[in-house]
């Protein structure tokens, strides 16, 4: 399925993914800081079960997440992204600022 997405739709999806990642990071930080028993939610059970970080399982999980969000393509490096943004007439921080503004709303 070849689907054209607007910049706003991509930004919205990125914000959603970042929110989910922040939740996971907070739960992992809580796990590391606690010395007693940890309540087992779905995410913490996964983190404890795979604390040795099987990267293949994580790659498959992220691939499924990106497919569910209709995110396609191969990641590009920061330099290539900045070059393409320049070609599109965007300043280096223009997308970052709009993402921060969207988060603050």
GIHUBEL-V840984 format. One record per residue. N is the residue number from 0. PHI is phi as a letter, one per 20 degrees, with the letter a starting at -180 (none if undefined). NEAR is the number of other ideal C-beta (glycine too) atoms within 8 Angstrom. Layout:
n: <N:N>
phi: <PHI:PHI>
near: <NEAR:NEAR>
//
This chain:
n: <0:1:2:3:4:5:6:7:8:9:10:11:12:13:14:15:16:17:18:19:20:21:22:23:24:25:26:27:28:29:30:31:32:33:34:35:36:37:38:39:40:41:42:43:44:45:46:47:48:49:50:51:52:53:54:55:56:57:58:59:60:61:62:63:64:65:66:67:68:69:70:71:72:73:74:75:76:77:78:79:80:81:82:83:84:85:86:87:88:89:90:91:92:93:94:95:96:97:98:99:100:101:102:103:104>
phi: <none:d:c:e:d:f:f:f:f:f:f:f:f:f:f:f:f:f:f:f:f:f:f:f:f:f:f:f:f:f:f:f:e:e:d:e:f:d:f:e:e:g:f:f:f:f:f:f:f:d:f:e:l:f:f:f:f:f:f:f:f:f:f:f:f:f:f:f:e:l:e:c:o:d:g:d:f:f:f:f:f:f:f:f:f:f:f:e:n:e:f:f:d:f:f:f:f:f:f:f:f:f:f:f:f>
near: <3:3:5:4:8:6:6:6:8:10:12:9:12:9:11:9:10:8:8:8:8:8:9:10:8:8:12:9:8:9:11:6:5:7:2:4:3:9:5:6:7:5:9:12:9:8:12:10:6:10:6:4:6:7:6:6:8:10:8:8:8:8:8:8:9:9:8:6:9:9:8:4:4:3:4:6:6:5:6:8:9:9:8:9:12:9:6:6:4:8:5:7:6:9:9:7:8:9:11:8:8:10:7:5:4>
//
